[in-house]
Amino acid sequence: MIRSSRGRIAPRRILIAAAAALAPLIAGCEAGSNAPTLHWHPPTNGTFKAVSNNITISNAFVLGAPIGKVLGQGQNAGLFLSLVNAGRPADQLVSISAHVAQSVQLPVGGVRLPPKRRVLLAGPAPTVLLRNLTRPLAGGSVIRITLTFAKAPPATIWVPVMPRATFYTTYSPAPGPSSVPPSTSVKGHGAGVSGSPAPSPTGSP
């Protein structure tokens, strides 16, 4: 009976201790050992998708208006996301299209995806803009976007529109249509490449 009792309790203690030890490591992976705090954000209710064995998209969401309000037609909206290239060949995010916007603005030259690195388009100011919304956008809705890569296959995902409330208030809203420059710089708008290597590629998400 003693062996049986210990046999049940010991694995639980081991699991608890392992979880406690892994917590700071998981947090470090999100930000990267050398990543600026500016680029870090908590895990969100955004979309996750494995584009291929190498490229994954995570924490993808659009920042909406405060609760009770909407982003009107003709306004801009910020798109936030993280990209991981777990493979060795470098890749590049070439373009994004959205059915609710006339165009989607990326940094100049697209977004480079170095091998074994995580690229954070995570704010606090948006690096990717949905320009000239074709219809009002309310928090709690979802929109469809398509990401086109230089090498990986295109990825179509449904992205939630998060109201600018709770910790989403730390993100900056998109600039107005008249104040948006024709192009932006990755470094100038808070996008960054994490200093920690990306996870090893696997056959499934």
SULPECOR-V87754 format. One record per residue. SS is DSSP state (H for helix, E for strand, C for the rest). PSI is psi in radians with two decimals (NA if undefined). OMEGA is omega in degrees with one decimal (999 if undefined). Layout:
ss=SS psi=PSI omega=OMEGA
ss=SS psi=PSI omega=OMEGA
This chain:
ss=C psi=-0.67 omega=-179.0
ss=H psi=-0.77 omega=179.1
ss=H psi=-0.75 omega=-178.6
ss=H psi=-0.75 omega=-179.0
ss=H psi=-0.79 omega=179.4
ss=H psi=-0.60 omega=-179.4
ss=H psi=-0.50 omega=179.0
ss=H psi=-0.64 omega=-172.5
ss=H psi=-0.73 omega=-174.0
ss=H psi=-0.82 omega=180.0
ss=H psi=-0.62 omega=179.7
ss=H psi=-0.75 omega=179.2
ss=H psi=-0.69 omega=179.6
ss=H psi=-0.75 omega=-179.8
ss=H psi=-0.70 omega=179.2
ss=H psi=-0.79 omega=179.8
ss=H psi=-0.69 omega=179.8
ss=H psi=-0.70 omega=179.4
ss=H psi=-0.70 omega=179.3
ss=H psi=-0.65 omega=-179.4
ss=H psi=-0.56 omega=-177.3
ss=H psi=-0.36 omega=-175.5
ss=H psi=-0.89 omega=179.4
ss=H psi=-0.51 omega=179.2
ss=H psi=-0.70 omega=178.6
ss=H psi=-0.73 omega=179.1
ss=H psi=-0.69 omega=-180.0
ss=H psi=-0.61 omega=179.7
ss=H psi=-0.61 omega=-178.6
ss=H psi=-0.74 omega=-175.4
ss=H psi=-0.50 omega=-174.2
ss=C psi=2.52 omega=-173.4
ss=C psi=-0.51 omega=-179.3
ss=C psi=0.13 omega=-176.0
ss=C psi=2.38 omega=177.6
ss=C psi=2.56 omega=178.7
ss=H psi=-0.54 omega=179.5
ss=H psi=-0.55 omega=-174.4
ss=H psi=-0.14 omega=-174.7
ss=C psi=2.50 omega=169.6
ss=C psi=2.67 omega=-179.4
ss=C psi=2.71 omega=173.3
ss=C psi=2.36 omega=-175.7
ss=C psi=-3.12 omega=174.8
ss=C psi=0.36 omega=-178.1
ss=C psi=3.08 omega=-174.8
ss=E psi=2.50 omega=172.1
ss=E psi=2.40 omega=175.8
ss=E psi=2.37 omega=172.4
ss=E psi=1.98 omega=-179.5
ss=C psi=-0.72 omega=178.0
ss=C psi=-2.99 omega=176.1
ss=C psi=-0.32 omega=-176.5
ss=C psi=-0.76 omega=-171.8
ss=E psi=2.26 omega=174.0
ss=E psi=2.62 omega=176.0
ss=E psi=2.37 omega=178.8
ss=E psi=2.76 omega=176.6
ss=E psi=0.66 omega=-179.4
ss=E psi=2.17 omega=177.1
ss=E psi=2.80 omega=174.1
ss=E psi=2.36 omega=178.2
ss=E psi=2.07 omega=-179.8
ss=C psi=-2.87 omega=178.7
ss=C psi=2.93 omega=174.8
ss=C psi=2.83 omega=-178.9
ss=C psi=2.35 omega=-179.7
ss=C psi=-0.08 omega=179.2
ss=C psi=2.95 omega=178.2
ss=E psi=2.73 omega=168.9
ss=E psi=2.13 omega=-173.6
ss=C psi=2.88 omega=176.5
ss=C psi=2.38 omega=-178.7
ss=C psi=-0.25 omega=177.2
ss=C psi=3.02 omega=176.8
ss=C psi=2.76 omega=177.8
ss=E psi=2.53 omega=178.8
ss=E psi=2.38 omega=175.3
ss=E psi=2.22 omega=-178.9
ss=E psi=2.45 omega=179.2
ss=E psi=2.92 omega=173.3
ss=E psi=2.55 omega=179.5
ss=E psi=2.42 omega=177.8
ss=E psi=2.24 omega=171.3
ss=E psi=1.73 omega=-177.2
ss=C psi=-0.07 omega=-179.3
ss=C psi=3.12 omega=-179.8
ss=C psi=-0.68 omega=178.6
ss=C psi=2.40 omega=174.0
ss=C psi=2.68 omega=177.7
ss=E psi=-3.07 omega=-178.2
ss=E psi=2.36 omega=170.9
ss=E psi=1.98 omega=-172.5
ss=E psi=-0.74 omega=-177.1
ss=E psi=2.85 omega=173.8
ss=E psi=2.43 omega=173.3
ss=E psi=2.60 omega=179.8
ss=E psi=2.40 omega=-176.1
ss=C psi=-0.15 omega=-178.2
ss=C psi=0.06 omega=-177.1
ss=E psi=2.60 omega=178.1
ss=E psi=-0.54 omega=178.1
ss=E psi=2.86 omega=176.2
ss=E psi=2.15 omega=-176.8
ss=E psi=2.14 omega=174.8
ss=C psi=2.91 omega=171.1
ss=E psi=2.78 omega=-179.5
ss=C psi=2.25 omega=177.8
ss=C psi=0.14 omega=-177.4
ss=C psi=-2.87 omega=-178.0
ss=E psi=1.99 omega=180.0
ss=E psi=2.42 omega=179.3
ss=E psi=1.53 omega=-179.9
ss=C psi=2.70 omega=179.1
ss=C psi=2.49 omega=175.8
ss=C psi=0.64 omega=-179.2
ss=E psi=2.73 omega=174.4
ss=E psi=2.29 omega=178.9
ss=E psi=2.14 omega=-175.4
ss=E psi=1.99 omega=171.3
ss=E psi=1.06 omega=-162.0
ss=C psi=0.11 omega=174.9
ss=C psi=-2.88 omega=16.0
ss=C psi=-0.38 omega=174.7
ss=C psi=2.48 omega=-177.4
ss=C psi=2.36 omega=174.2
ss=C psi=-0.50 omega=179.4
ss=E psi=2.25 omega=-177.1
ss=E psi=2.32 omega=166.5
ss=E psi=1.97 omega=-172.5
ss=E psi=2.41 omega=177.1
ss=E psi=1.25 omega=178.4
ss=E psi=2.40 omega=-178.7
ss=C psi=-0.14 omega=176.0
ss=C psi=2.79 omega=178.1
ss=C psi=2.58 omega=-177.3
ss=E psi=2.07 omega=-177.5
ss=E psi=2.57 omega=174.7
ss=C psi=2.47 omega=-178.3
ss=C psi=-0.21 omega=177.4
ss=C psi=3.05 omega=176.8
ss=E psi=2.61 omega=177.9
ss=E psi=2.78 omega=-180.0
ss=E psi=2.25 omega=175.4
ss=E psi=2.71 omega=177.2
ss=E psi=2.19 omega=178.7
ss=E psi=2.28 omega=179.8
ss=E psi=2.23 omega=-177.9
ss=E psi=2.81 omega=178.1
ss=C psi=-0.64 omega=-175.9
ss=C psi=-0.79 omega=-179.7
ss=C psi=2.73 omega=179.1
ss=C psi=2.70 omega=177.3
ss=C psi=2.64 omega=-178.7
ss=E psi=2.15 omega=174.8
ss=E psi=2.18 omega=-177.1
ss=E psi=2.73 omega=173.7
ss=E psi=2.20 omega=-172.4
ss=E psi=2.29 omega=179.0
ss=E psi=2.60 omega=172.0
ss=E psi=1.95 omega=-175.7
ss=E psi=2.22 omega=176.8
ss=C psi=2.57 omega=179.1
ss=C psi=1.39 omega=-178.1
ss=C psi=3.00 omega=-176.1
ss=H psi=-2.32 omega=-176.7
ss=H psi=-0.12 omega=175.0
ss=H psi=-0.20 omega=175.9
ss=H psi=-0.26 omega=178.2
ss=H psi=-0.20 omega=177.6
ss=C psi=2.52 omega=179.9
ss=C psi=2.37 omega=175.6
ss=C psi=2.80 omega=179.6
ss=C psi=2.54 omega=176.0
ss=C psi=2.76 omega=179.1
ss=C psi=2.82 omega=-176.9
ss=H psi=-0.65 omega=-176.4
ss=H psi=-0.31 omega=-175.9
ss=H psi=0.02 omega=-178.5
ss=C psi=2.11 omega=176.6
ss=C psi=2.81 omega=-179.1
ss=C psi=-0.41 omega=178.7
ss=C psi=2.83 omega=-179.0
ss=E psi=2.90 omega=178.3
ss=C psi=2.43 omega=179.3
ss=C psi=-0.87 omega=-176.6
ss=H psi=-0.57 omega=-175.5
ss=H psi=-0.21 omega=-175.7
ss=H psi=0.47 omega=168.3
ss=C psi=0.07 omega=175.9
ss=C psi=2.54 omega=-178.8
ss=E psi=2.81 omega=175.4
ss=E psi=2.16 omega=-178.7
ss=E psi=2.52 omega=179.3
ss=E psi=-0.19 omega=-178.8
ss=E psi=2.46 omega=178.8
ss=E psi=2.64 omega=177.2
ss=C psi=2.78 omega=177.3
ss=C psi=2.72 omega=177.3
ss=C psi=2.48 omega=-179.3
ss=C psi=2.58 omega=177.7
ss=C psi=2.92 omega=-177.4
ss=C psi=-0.29 omega=-178.4
ss=C psi=2.76 omega=-179.9
ss=C psi=NA omega=999
